Amino acid sequence: MSASPSQVGTTININGRAAIGTLTFLGFALQLVQVGLLPLLPEMGKSLGASTVGTSWILTSGLLSGAVFLAVLTRVADLIGKRPVILLALTLVLIGCVIDSVATTLPLVILGRVLIGAQLPMLALPEAVASDTMTPKRAHTAIFAIHVGTGSGVAGGLLVAALVGTTWHAFFIVSAVTAVLGLAGTIVFVKDSPARAQGGLDVPGAALLTATMVALVLGFSEGPTWGWDSAAVLALLFGGAALGAAWWLTERAVRVPLIQVSYLTRRDVGVPYAITFLIAFGIYGSLSAATRLAQTPAASGYGWGWSTLAIGWFALPQIIAALLAIVALREARRRGLPPVLAVALALIVIGFIAYAFGHGVHALFLTGTGFDGCGLAIAIASTQLLVVRAVPAVESGIALGLSVVMYAVGNVVGSSVFGVLFASLTNHAGKPTLAAFTTGFVICGACALAALGLSVTFLRPRALAAVPESAGAVAD
């Protein structure tokens, strides 16, 4: 542990505007591949002749492999450099997309999805590159830009899914092209920091964290299908909790841990992680559940009966939200991250209010999508900036990786809650009722409200320090 927290925001400045553009594109590509799949799952299952359970594994397989990649690659990135790990992850994603672009059987599609799971560490590594290789002002700009890119990627994924319609193989061709562009941009424009973490990979710690993530993700993902009282689900959830406790104890005992777990108990790191979990809880609600409601037949009495093509309208507020998130960059410089984070969380709360009570007014519901998307991009960028400022630069990869762990687990838990609601609140035809959707939206909004309450702990004179004056406009 040769670095200190003061090294965060290092004065090294080896990446410029072209690198910011490339890292922003990586954020865009990540979300395009991740989000565009969601509206296509029903058609993929039908085309492959898969059961409901089999279709769900198209999504679950990527989440499970992503948990493994996340636990290992983010630490490896601290040891050997972020750039080579980004190139490795993009290569695996490219191979997976190529496989799925020609796959005609469920096992082959799942194989491709397992490789595509390598995208999950990309929620952390581009931001870590920015933190390690740019001055504070440029790193601040880059991290916000990356999350503007992810917001645009949500819109891009929805648009691509809408355009390809039933020809879902075309979606993976587009995804492969984005992976190729990301690889080329990273090779040409992105440079790596010379700083490296010491001590090697904590294999037992990485194995325990991987096992914890796999057990929890699988348990929460399959709970609605297997039954929450089934022996398998209970074993996964309680086993995951036990493995997590074992990981914690192991990390406290080893000389060179995967991460200093003492960070997790510090307010300046633990609170951003908790906020990340709470807002990620609503990801499923704001994307899958919202578009599913719109695609529900109008004969249900509440659905809109929209086709996959019509779902493309959800991309419009996401694009506007991404552009509005740029305004938050300047405000964060002027007023500091904590108040901007609080405003972003308030926007997410407003978005879920619109989801819960505006389902009958299409314009209001879509406006809620914009509020939620804008708030999410700003909030995730803000929490990640708070984390990288609080840990040594050489541990930025794994520190942001744990932020992504919170994001992934929150996302899975939130989707499981909707799964329970969809299974328990049904009509005579066995389809989810309107109450299933609105209850889920209210729960997601309550989580965002709780996150807003946590953010207030930063609104104290000591925590309210704005970004230093050096974090002004980007300059070469």
Beta strands, then each sheet from edge to edge (+ up, - down):
end
